[in-house]
Amino acid sequence: MQVEVLTDEDGLKGAWFAATIIEPSGEDKYLIEYKTLRNDDDTEFLREVIAACNIRPCPPEIIVVDGFKVWDAVDAYYNEGWWVGVIAKVLINSNYEVSFIEYDEKTTFNLADLRPHQEWLNGKWVVP
């Protein structure tokens, strides 16, 4: 099953990473394999046991027709994962400055690397 996994590892906190559930691993835990994160010697994709509360289905695709506006909540694809931010500035050529409030950082992204932010609440996807 294809999912996204929230990690609490230093430098990656708050980001969701694409993964595959390999098998159950105890009560409310699963062995997963990341689709983008690699092990320390870069020989294979990283596997680890994750609590079920840090696993969610992949969000449905939402087509963005007219781009984003300032203050829109987005997920930005950065460092192999999806990070929650807000549009701080609309730039030219479908580029946006995204503010990551938790990290007090701003970075520029192209529309292709952004998606509307969605929350997985009570078994349903919700757009805040």
Disulfide bonds with the S-S distance in Angstrom:
none
